[in-house]
Amino acid sequence: MPFSFSPFDYSWLAIPALAGFLWLLCQGRPFRIGFAFGFGWFGLGAWWLAPTLHTYGHIPWVFALFCVVLVGCVMALLPALWAWVAAKDGGRSHWILVSFPAAAVGEEWLRGHIFTGLPWTALGNLMLDTPAVGWASWIGVYGIAFIPALLAASLLLLVTHEEKKWGMGGVVVTTLLVLAAPQPFDAAGEKSYRAALIQGNIPQDQKWDAAFLNETMFRYANLSAQVADESDIIIWPEAAIPFFLERAPDWDLWLTDQIREWRAPLLFGGLKLTGENTANNGLFAEDPNLELREFAGKQHLVPFGEYVPSWVPFLRTLVPEIANFVPAEDSGFVQARGVRYGALICYESLFPEQSRRRVQNGAEVLVNVTNDAWYGTTPAAWQHFQAARMRAVETGRYLLRAANTGVTAIIGPDGKVTATAPWWTQTALTGEFRLSDSITPYVRWGDAPLLGLLVLLVIPLFVRKESI
């Protein structure tokens, strides 16, 4: 399964992988089979977590590898549940056509919510760059997982079931779902705006080092000055300013002077004090024509990255202990020149409810600021970017993604990349975007339609199962 996702993008591999998974669980011991399948997907697939913990968390290799195994084991419980429910409801009968994809939807939704949620490499992301992607604007990334799971179950029945009509019927239904997929929503704004996304490419081991502060600030300023005249908005990545401006009045004044010289608004990732020892990580907006500096804070924090859960107080966070991060409770958007920008801070781009909430609050375009230098050259940065593309489709909004390094890009409402910058370079990416005030069905209804799909799980319980 890991090779189905970015950066490998062999999405077709997911179908035989899911079909093989289904065949094995139908042979017996579905919970064990599901656990093994899940560990391969989320344990071996998340190998990149070990070097991140070792390099930046200063955890010995043996413990870093143990953490990967632990994460894999915990996350594997959800595919194990998926397998058990599918086998219980569908057994070795044609009802597996219903139970397997419906249980997949349930598993994906649970993975996005339980244990604070970790929908990394969500199954629905495989529908990007396919004709079926438009369904995401109706039923979201969790709901669209129904399609690859249904196709896998159909192909398996077509090969193994005595009555081939069930497998053929499933293939026909899958084909109709793809052919009848709605078009992704488009940004309806007539006016085009031009964004400059600044990729500073600051090494992670220098980002929080005071010795490199001048280099960091001047690098962002110089890159911005080169494109300011042709830009309606300039965007710096997550925590581009790695200190509290409230405590550095000279730097604060210097930044304001720079923005006035550019004559273009700036959105920049930064930190905001909320108490004596608490802070928000978020997005600031400063317009040279206004004195007010707006802020939207991160609402979904990274466990162990930005805070330590109360039940394991002996651990430490990966982010330097400059303060205790707390979730923000604001609207989630900032304004500049009358445009409302929905702020998704790094990890938040994994969660559909975060982008949905920003749009419900009035965001006309989404901005994802991130720092993927944590991941080095591993697949993680590309998988993170893949999730951001799905948020654009679900909300029918352009998504402007500014990364310290990783994947800096402009994503259209159809999930396609309209402009992207080379990785591991200092550069300013410029490109056009448009605004939208439309509300997609997914933004309006959220995951409520999933409840209807999950009811399908109950039906086979009351129907006599036929053996193959």
Secondary structure, DSSP 8 states (H G I E B T S, - for coil): -GGGSTTT--GGGHHHHHHHHHHHHHTS-HHHHHHHHHIIIIIGGGTTHHHHHHHHS---HHHHHHHHHHHHHHHHHHHHHHHHHHHHHHTTSTTHHHHHHHHHHHHHHHHTTGGG---TT-GGGGGTTSGGGGGHHHHHHHHTTHHHHHHHHHHHHHHH-SSHHHHHHHHHHHHHHHHT---------SSEEEEEEEE----HHHHT-GGGHHHHHHHHHHHHHHHGGG-SEEE--TTSS-SBGGG-HHHHHHHHHHHHHHTS-EEEEEEEE-SSSEEEEEEEEE-TT-S-EEEEE-SS--BTTTB--TT-TTS--SS-SSSEE----S-SEEEETTEEEEEEEGGGGG-HHHHHHHHHTT-SEEEEEE-GGGGTTSTHHHHHHHHHHHHHHHHT--EEEEESSS--EEE-TTS-EEEE--TTS-EEEEEEEE------HHHHHTTHHHHHHHHTTTGGGGS-----
